[in-house]
Each structure stands twice: as structure tokens, then as C-alpha cells.
Amino acid sequence: MKTTIVCTVIVLISLVSCGKSERKTPMGPTAQVELEVVDSLIVDELEPLVMDDHRGDLGYYLFRNTKSRQPLLVDEQGTVIQEFDILNEGPDGIGSFGSGYRLLNDTSWIAQNLMQGYYVFDYQGNRKQHLPAHWAGMFSISVYTNRTTFNPYIKEGKAYILGEEPNAFDHKAISAKELGSEFYDQAKTIFDYDIAAGDFELITTFPDAWKPKAESRYVGPSFPLVTINRKSLKMALLPTVGNQLFIYDYSGTAPVLEDTVLLTHRYRPDQAPEANLDAEKWLEDYPIFTDLRVCGDGFLVGFYTRVPAEVVKELRAKSEEYYKLPEAKEATEKYAKPYYILVQGGKQVGVIDKLPIHGVIDFANEDGFIYVNDNRDPEVERDYNVFYKLKVKQ
């Protein structure tokens, strides 16, 4: 079986208030959203951290060391309460590769092992439950530095995990090369996992209203990103190709589509190109979506511009290992830039093209704050971590 390993490194560490949908200052869909720094969180750790979760109602942050990948529980003052020793094969371990950590409730949190599934822990570090991964086979693996691919939430007193699993279907039996656009009718990667019962269910993945599907055009796998507002149970689904965000009410037994948001940005083409299944992957320069986060009562959508294919061709002509060339680094710094789109009230209300402080967005949540982190590449060297807390300027 051929395995494709896709490593997506997304450096996003941030704190920003997203604001409410009822704004005092009207904003057009492409108006620049102004952010302001309102606070900062200092964590006395030498190794750079990323923020996997924050719950203001619990008073907890969950951080992850970027090298060891160990999870740290931190309070609102930045004090490390506990560093969980779970990356081992012991009775309270999850194996060697922890790929993300999220808070569940006041008694439990969840760890993901990319290969083995999900583990429920208490705050003393005791492992309570293992929820195995549901794979049809290992066909592709996406490793994110600054993003988790699962979202624990509570509905009617029961705990669930909403997440993304690109290996949930058989990529050989459901082949894009053979099916073309019909691939989107059969491929399912979005799941809902009942924690107590252990029931795993695949749910909406490619909505019928998604333009490539509606137009019978194959534009690549386009596996969606998903997130859910833990307070309102609004679920957002974002195919990584195209320009549509789908917002559902998931307070019932199945997601009910409420809004389809047309996303627009000057660095995004109006239409995604049809995928050439025979083309070299390194020639692709379409700006796929790479980030989706809850932001207040809305959502924050992110993407990176990419180095143009013609530039990559020139670099590749110099060396097969062109990515090691100084010119490649210069091209990345020149062309690969992060951009964000803010959605509130079921519509796009603005864009974020530049942060008011050095760093990248790492986290945003239902409290309406965005956290920015420059710890991997600080302007001034330091032996501790700083996370800047921002909000939308009213």
C-alpha cells in the first residue's frame, strides 16, 4: 500500500478578540479588521510552546511543547500547574506521538495520538479511556504544528468529539482518478465520536451547495476543516478548495445547514482550477485554506499565499533539492503570507492582512479573543513564552 505523508506546518500562535456580530462600526466583506492588544500571557518555559486550547470558564490553558510535544496545563496567570508525562507506553501513556490536546470539561481533557486515536485523561494525568482511530487504511497523514484536528464538546450532557479523519474511507475503492467529481459524493472525512458510548459516525463532508460539487468539477481532495462553537453548537465546515464556508446548527441529532458564506479576498481566485491528476504536486500554487477557528460568535478562516509555480520551476532548474537553496527561503518569505477572513452573523465582515504585533495567530475561541505568538521567531531573544491577547477594535 502506497502511503502519502503530508506534513503541513502552520505557525499560528495568537490571541485576538473577534467581537460580536452586532458591530458599532459597519464593516464591508473586504474591509481591514483593526485589532488591538489588550493583554498578554507569560509562561515561564524555555522551549517554544503552542496553544492548543483555552477555556475561560475553567481557568485553564493547554499548551504543547513544540519539540517534546508534551502537554502543559497552565492557569490564567501563566503558572504551569502540571506537565503531563503521557508520551510513553505506560498505563497512563498514549505512545510516542501526541499530536494535539483539548479541554473537555471540569474533570477531563483529551489527547490525540495521530496513529492510535484519542485518550481521555483527568487533571491528575490518569488515563480514563481510549477511543481508537477509525481507519480504512493509512493513505495520508497531515501533521500540523499549530492546529488540532478535533473538537471536544458537550451536547445535552453528553460528551462528543467532532473532527477530521482523511483515512476514514478507502482511498483505493473511492478513487478520485476513477470517479472525478463523483468522489465528493462518496468520500467522507468528518466524524462525530460519542465518548461514553464509543460510537463513531461519519457526517456531512462535501455539501451539495459547494460549487465544485454542484458544477461536477474535480478540484482535488479538498478535505474540509471543521470546528464547533462549544457554547452555541454552531458547526463550521470549510472545504480547503473554493470560497465557501458552511455553518450548521448542530444542537440536534444531525447538522442543519443555516448559512453558506461566500468568502472573498484579493489574493484568492474567484474559482478553483480543476485538478490535473497527472501534474506534479510541487507545481501547485493555489492558496488552499489552512485554518478554521471559532472566533467569538463567529469564525476565523485562514489561508497562505504560495510561491508561484513559475518561481518554483526556476528554483528547481537549479537543484532537485531546490527547497534547501537560499533563494527558496527568500521566495517563501516574499510570497508565502498568512491572511484571515472574519465571519460574523452568517456573513463575511472583514479581512485581517496584518497583525498589529509581531507573530502569528495560534488560537481563538468562544470568548472572542485571538492569541498571537512569536515564540518560534521572537523579535528579541528570551527564555520564556509570551502570548499576546488581541481583540477587534470597536
Disulfide bonds with the S-S distance in Angstrom:
Cys18-Cys295 1.26
